[in-house]
């Protein structure tokens, strides 16, 4: 196989942290190469150097045997390197063709471009209508726009960052078929993902980073997912333990919940109904943008509904706000950490106060009890292993994973009777994810009713007793997790069951 990209001894340091230290690896033409590592292992910095967003401090890169030193992404693209980012850079108020044109150096006339988009999207099994507004597209279709934008440049190396985090299992299959087709035509693919079973089925080789250094290379199909995870973390992982749980009374009852979305291009909830008992974990799956954020808002009290639509311990509370629901025992942790779950410029102590004041009794006669609040914050940091210099640092100073541990810990520490969490382990490393999942299971064992909204199917299958999927603001009927296949889950996420329910209902 012909060598395409060579990375030799590349180092990049920022004040106080070495992001990459003496990193070397190679990718051949037509090879699908995985880049593995926990959050903060240095994957993002490495691909940014390859894509010309960041300049290495030392080391060298070669592309087709020639020195490769892109000063900006436009130079990388000219030399045949393209990248699909995890967070899409699309304008929702423009159509597909207009968005594609914005990402090109010299776009052809719109009509010709629309024709090329149709042609390339069909050739690679990713059908797209160039005239559709991006705001109306699903997350999977938006990703296609990004991929087609790259393919129109005829790349020799395609970098993909967490490409399946927004896809149903069926959409993942379509994407993999496309990537295999590209590889068979000689395009190399550098693939970043934390979904190890996917890497086992798709990738030819893997380079594993830990704390900025290459610690191993392997052929993924020869390793188990757990072996690769342990190489990434450097320790032996223990899966969460489900202690025997008895299901008690209904703690949360949602019936016919319909609310408009307050989010631009958001998804309204349409007659959502489910019940969760004490000691039970309900997992709700769905591709991003199908009503998950709206469901969390409607359950937390940030979005009001009909009184009877949400009952906590039998009491109608659909029209009450967050503090009343907290008093009644319901806590919630939204997906967006900075700005929604935590105030970026406030300290951890102040952020602990924001949601803990009601249940932890952090005020006395109208005054804040700072000693109690500091003790509450310090307890969260200790119990959830939050890496921080102290509780007085601002929330924005924490890494994403540590802030996630703090936010989830803050809610779980309030002896709640109902817990609602959206994406509990998004962006945290394997060891922290296992600890958060265990903490959720422990609260359920203690009698709490838990709703976990997540795009990570493996996570839901690991901790949930029952399962439902959101699609277009509708919730499928709840089913026990035992005996569910990934295919059935994908169909539920894709909305086929929802359609049947809609027709009969």
WOTA-V685023 format. One record per residue. N is the residue number from 1. RES is the residue in three letters. PHI is phi in radians with two decimals (NA if undefined). Layout:
# WOTA-V685023
n | res | phi
N | RES | PHI
N | RES | PHI
This chain:
# WOTA-V685023
n | res | phi
1 | UNK | NA
2 | UNK | -1.42
3 | UNK | -1.19
4 | UNK | -1.81
5 | UNK | -2.05
6 | UNK | -2.08
7 | UNK | -2.05
8 | UNK | -2.23
9 | UNK | 0.99
10 | UNK | -1.36
11 | UNK | -2.24
12 | UNK | -2.50
13 | UNK | -2.11
14 | UNK | -2.03
15 | UNK | -0.90
16 | UNK | 1.47
17 | UNK | -2.64
18 | UNK | -1.65
19 | UNK | -1.31
20 | UNK | -2.35
21 | UNK | -2.22
22 | UNK | 0.94
23 | UNK | -1.51
24 | UNK | -2.33
25 | UNK | -2.88
26 | UNK | -2.35
27 | UNK | -2.27
28 | UNK | -1.64
29 | UNK | -1.04
30 | UNK | 1.31
31 | UNK | -1.73
32 | UNK | -1.78
33 | UNK | -1.98
34 | UNK | -1.54
35 | UNK | -2.02
36 | UNK | -1.99
37 | UNK | 2.85
38 | UNK | -1.27
39 | UNK | -1.04
40 | UNK | 1.52
41 | UNK | -1.39
42 | UNK | 1.94
43 | UNK | -1.11
44 | UNK | -1.09
45 | UNK | -1.06
46 | UNK | -1.09
47 | UNK | -1.24
48 | UNK | -1.13
49 | UNK | -1.20
50 | UNK | -1.15
51 | UNK | -1.62
52 | UNK | 1.43
53 | UNK | -1.52
54 | UNK | -2.36
55 | UNK | -1.75
56 | UNK | -1.14
57 | UNK | -1.34
58 | UNK | -2.70
59 | UNK | 1.65
60 | UNK | -2.48
61 | UNK | -2.20
62 | UNK | -2.22
63 | UNK | -2.25
64 | UNK | 0.91
65 | UNK | 1.42
66 | UNK | -1.78
67 | UNK | -0.98
68 | UNK | -2.21
69 | UNK | -2.38
70 | UNK | -1.21
71 | UNK | -1.53
72 | UNK | -2.72
73 | UNK | -0.97
74 | UNK | -1.03
75 | UNK | -1.19
76 | UNK | -1.05
77 | UNK | -1.09
78 | UNK | -1.07
79 | UNK | -1.62
80 | UNK | 1.68
81 | UNK | -1.90
82 | UNK | -2.16
83 | UNK | -2.46
84 | UNK | -1.87
85 | UNK | -1.44
86 | UNK | -1.13
87 | UNK | -1.75
88 | UNK | -1.17
89 | UNK | -1.94
90 | UNK | -2.08
91 | UNK | -1.72
92 | UNK | -1.18
93 | UNK | -1.51
94 | UNK | -1.91
95 | UNK | -1.48
96 | UNK | -1.04
97 | UNK | -1.08
98 | UNK | -1.12
99 | UNK | -1.12
100 | UNK | -1.12
101 | UNK | -1.05
102 | UNK | -1.10
103 | UNK | -1.59
104 | UNK | -1.92
105 | UNK | -1.18
106 | UNK | -2.21
107 | UNK | -1.17
108 | UNK | -1.25
109 | UNK | -0.96
110 | UNK | -0.92
111 | UNK | -1.12
112 | UNK | -1.14
113 | UNK | -1.12
114 | UNK | -1.02
115 | UNK | -1.10
116 | UNK | -1.12
117 | UNK | -1.08
118 | UNK | -1.04
119 | UNK | -1.06
120 | UNK | -1.18
121 | UNK | -1.16
122 | UNK | -1.32
123 | UNK | -1.04
124 | UNK | -1.82
125 | UNK | 1.17
126 | UNK | -2.19
127 | UNK | -0.95
128 | UNK | -2.52
129 | UNK | -1.68
130 | UNK | -1.07
131 | UNK | -1.62
132 | UNK | -1.32
133 | UNK | -1.26
134 | UNK | -1.10
135 | UNK | -1.05
136 | UNK | -1.64
137 | UNK | -1.52
138 | UNK | -1.29
139 | UNK | -1.03
140 | UNK | -1.10
141 | UNK | -1.21
142 | UNK | -1.09
143 | UNK | -1.10
144 | UNK | -1.04
145 | UNK | -1.02
146 | UNK | -1.10
147 | UNK | -1.19
148 | UNK | -1.08
149 | UNK | -0.98
150 | UNK | -1.21
151 | UNK | -1.15
152 | UNK | -1.13
153 | UNK | -1.56
154 | UNK | 0.90
155 | UNK | -1.28
156 | UNK | -1.65
157 | UNK | -2.34
158 | UNK | -1.98
159 | UNK | -1.72
160 | UNK | -2.15
161 | UNK | -1.84
162 | UNK | 0.80
163 | UNK | -1.25
164 | UNK | -1.79
165 | UNK | -1.19
166 | UNK | -2.01
167 | UNK | -2.01
168 | UNK | -1.32
169 | UNK | -0.96
170 | UNK | -1.17
171 | UNK | -1.19
172 | UNK | -1.08
173 | UNK | -1.02
174 | UNK | -1.09
175 | UNK | -1.06
176 | UNK | -1.09
177 | UNK | -1.05
178 | UNK | -1.08
179 | UNK | -1.13
180 | UNK | -1.14
181 | UNK | -1.10
182 | UNK | -1.05
183 | UNK | -1.10
184 | UNK | -1.15
185 | UNK | -1.58
186 | UNK | 1.80
187 | UNK | -1.32
188 | UNK | -1.56
189 | UNK | -2.23
190 | UNK | -1.80
191 | UNK | -2.08
192 | UNK | -1.82
193 | UNK | -2.79
194 | UNK | -1.79
195 | UNK | -1.58
196 | UNK | -1.27
197 | UNK | -1.15
198 | UNK | -1.11
199 | UNK | -1.13
200 | UNK | -1.12
201 | UNK | -1.45
202 | UNK | -1.84
203 | UNK | -1.65
204 | UNK | -1.47
205 | UNK | -2.42
206 | UNK | -2.42
207 | UNK | -1.92
208 | UNK | -1.93
209 | UNK | -1.82
210 | UNK | -2.46
211 | UNK | 0.86
212 | UNK | 1.49
213 | UNK | -1.98
214 | UNK | -1.34
215 | UNK | -1.82
216 | UNK | -2.91
217 | UNK | -2.24
218 | UNK | -2.71
219 | UNK | -1.69
220 | UNK | -0.96
221 | UNK | -1.23
222 | UNK | -1.59
223 | UNK | -2.08
224 | UNK | -1.45
225 | UNK | -1.05
226 | UNK | -1.16
227 | UNK | -1.06
228 | UNK | -1.18
229 | UNK | -1.08
230 | UNK | -1.24
231 | UNK | -1.14
232 | UNK | -1.16
233 | UNK | -1.53
234 | UNK | 1.48
235 | UNK | -2.43
236 | UNK | -1.43
237 | UNK | -1.67
238 | UNK | -1.92
239 | UNK | -1.19
240 | UNK | -1.02
241 | UNK | -1.81
242 | UNK | -1.60
243 | UNK | -1.25
244 | UNK | -1.02
245 | UNK | -2.12
246 | UNK | -1.82
247 | UNK | -1.49
248 | UNK | -1.74
249 | UNK | -1.29
250 | UNK | -1.16
251 | UNK | -1.73
252 | UNK | -2.33
253 | UNK | -2.21
254 | UNK | -2.03
255 | UNK | -2.39
256 | UNK | 0.99
257 | UNK | -1.31
258 | UNK | -2.22
259 | UNK | -2.49
260 | UNK | -1.29
261 | UNK | -1.48
262 | UNK | -1.46
263 | UNK | -1.68
264 | UNK | -0.99
265 | UNK | 1.02
266 | UNK | -1.39
267 | UNK | -2.10
268 | UNK | -1.23
269 | UNK | -1.50
270 | UNK | -2.13
271 | UNK | 0.85
272 | UNK | -1.39
273 | UNK | -2.40
274 | UNK | -2.94
275 | UNK | -2.27
276 | UNK | -2.28
277 | UNK | -1.63
278 | UNK | -1.01
279 | UNK | 1.40
280 | UNK | -2.03
281 | UNK | -1.99
282 | UNK | -1.76
283 | UNK | -1.70
284 | UNK | -2.04
285 | UNK | -1.77
286 | UNK | 2.76
287 | UNK | -1.24
288 | UNK | -0.85
289 | UNK | 1.57
290 | UNK | -1.86
291 | UNK | 1.99
292 | UNK | -1.08
293 | UNK | -1.11
294 | UNK | -1.13
295 | UNK | -1.12
296 | UNK | -1.08
297 | UNK | -1.08
298 | UNK | -1.25
299 | UNK | -1.43
300 | UNK | -1.36
301 | UNK | 1.76
302 | UNK | -1.27
303 | UNK | -2.12
304 | UNK | -1.52
305 | UNK | -2.47
306 | UNK | -1.11
307 | UNK | -0.89
308 | UNK | -1.34
309 | UNK | -1.24
310 | UNK | -2.26
311 | UNK | -2.06
312 | UNK | -1.95
313 | UNK | 0.88
314 | UNK | 1.45
315 | UNK | -1.73
316 | UNK | -1.19
317 | UNK | -2.37
318 | UNK | -1.05
319 | UNK | -1.79
320 | UNK | -1.70
321 | UNK | -1.62
322 | UNK | -1.00
323 | UNK | -1.15
324 | UNK | -1.09
325 | UNK | -1.23
326 | UNK | -1.11
327 | UNK | -1.00
328 | UNK | -1.36
329 | UNK | 1.95
330 | UNK | -1.70
331 | UNK | -2.04
332 | UNK | -2.46
333 | UNK | -2.18
334 | UNK | -1.29
335 | UNK | -1.22
336 | UNK | -1.37
337 | UNK | -1.30
338 | UNK | -1.48
339 | UNK | 1.82
340 | UNK | -1.98
341 | UNK | -1.38
342 | UNK | -2.51
343 | UNK | -1.49
344 | UNK | -0.96
345 | UNK | -1.60
346 | UNK | -1.53
347 | UNK | -1.27
348 | UNK | -1.09
349 | UNK | -1.07
350 | UNK | -1.14
351 | UNK | -1.20
352 | UNK | -1.14
353 | UNK | -1.12
354 | UNK | -0.92
355 | UNK | -1.86
356 | UNK | -1.63
357 | UNK | -1.02
358 | UNK | -1.26
359 | UNK | -1.43
360 | UNK | -1.61
361 | UNK | 1.01
362 | UNK | -1.56
363 | UNK | -2.18
364 | UNK | -2.34
365 | UNK | 0.86
366 | UNK | 1.50
367 | UNK | -1.89
368 | UNK | -1.29
369 | UNK | -1.57
370 | UNK | -1.16
371 | UNK | -1.10
372 | UNK | -1.15
373 | UNK | -1.15
374 | UNK | -1.12
375 | UNK | -1.13
376 | UNK | -1.09
377 | UNK | -1.11
378 | UNK | -1.12
379 | UNK | -1.12
380 | UNK | -1.13
381 | UNK | -1.02
382 | UNK | -1.27
383 | UNK | -1.14
384 | UNK | -1.90
385 | UNK | 0.88
386 | UNK | -1.44
387 | UNK | -1.41
388 | UNK | -2.71
389 | UNK | -1.08
390 | UNK | 3.04
391 | UNK | -1.39
392 | UNK | -1.64
393 | UNK | -1.36
394 | UNK | -1.24
395 | UNK | -0.98
396 | UNK | -1.19
397 | UNK | -1.38
398 | UNK | -1.45
399 | UNK | -1.16
400 | UNK | -0.95
401 | UNK | -1.15
402 | UNK | -1.24
403 | UNK | -1.15
404 | UNK | -1.06
405 | UNK | -1.08
406 | UNK | -1.15
407 | UNK | -1.12
408 | UNK | -1.14
409 | UNK | -1.07
410 | UNK | -1.04
411 | UNK | -1.30
412 | UNK | -1.22
413 | UNK | -1.43
414 | UNK | -1.75
415 | UNK | 0.67
416 | UNK | -1.35
417 | UNK | -1.73
418 | UNK | -2.34
419 | UNK | -2.13
420 | UNK | -2.14
421 | UNK | -2.28
422 | UNK | -1.80
423 | UNK | 0.93
424 | UNK | -1.08
425 | UNK | -2.11
426 | UNK | -1.06
427 | UNK | 1.39
428 | UNK | -1.83
429 | UNK | -1.30
430 | UNK | -1.04
431 | UNK | -1.17
432 | UNK | -1.17
433 | UNK | -1.07
434 | UNK | -1.09
435 | UNK | -1.17
436 | UNK | -1.14
437 | UNK | -1.10
438 | UNK | -1.12
439 | UNK | -1.09
440 | UNK | -1.12
441 | UNK | -1.10
442 | UNK | -1.10
443 | UNK | -1.14
444 | UNK | -1.14
445 | UNK | -1.07
446 | UNK | -1.41
447 | UNK | 1.87
448 | UNK | -1.38
449 | UNK | -1.61
450 | UNK | -2.16
451 | UNK | -2.00
452 | UNK | -1.94
453 | UNK | -1.74
454 | UNK | -2.67
455 | UNK | -1.62
456 | UNK | -1.63
457 | UNK | -1.12
458 | UNK | -1.05
459 | UNK | -1.09
460 | UNK | -1.11
461 | UNK | -1.18
462 | UNK | -1.35
463 | UNK | -2.00
464 | UNK | -1.54
465 | UNK | -1.58
466 | UNK | -2.22
467 | UNK | -2.43
468 | UNK | -2.54
469 | UNK | -2.26
470 | UNK | -1.66
471 | UNK | -2.52
472 | UNK | 1.02
473 | UNK | 1.48
474 | UNK | -1.84
475 | UNK | -1.89
476 | UNK | -1.21
477 | UNK | -1.03
478 | UNK | -1.32
479 | UNK | -2.30
480 | UNK | -1.09
481 | UNK | -1.19
482 | UNK | -1.02
483 | UNK | 1.57
484 | UNK | -1.33
485 | UNK | -1.72
486 | UNK | -1.09
487 | UNK | -1.06
488 | UNK | -1.08
489 | UNK | -1.07
490 | UNK | -1.07
491 | UNK | -1.16
492 | UNK | -1.12
493 | UNK | -1.19
494 | UNK | -1.34
495 | UNK | 1.66
496 | UNK | -1.17
497 | UNK | -1.14
498 | UNK | -1.02
499 | UNK | -1.15
500 | UNK | -1.04
501 | UNK | -1.07
502 | UNK | -1.10
503 | UNK | -1.19
504 | UNK | -1.31
505 | UNK | -1.26
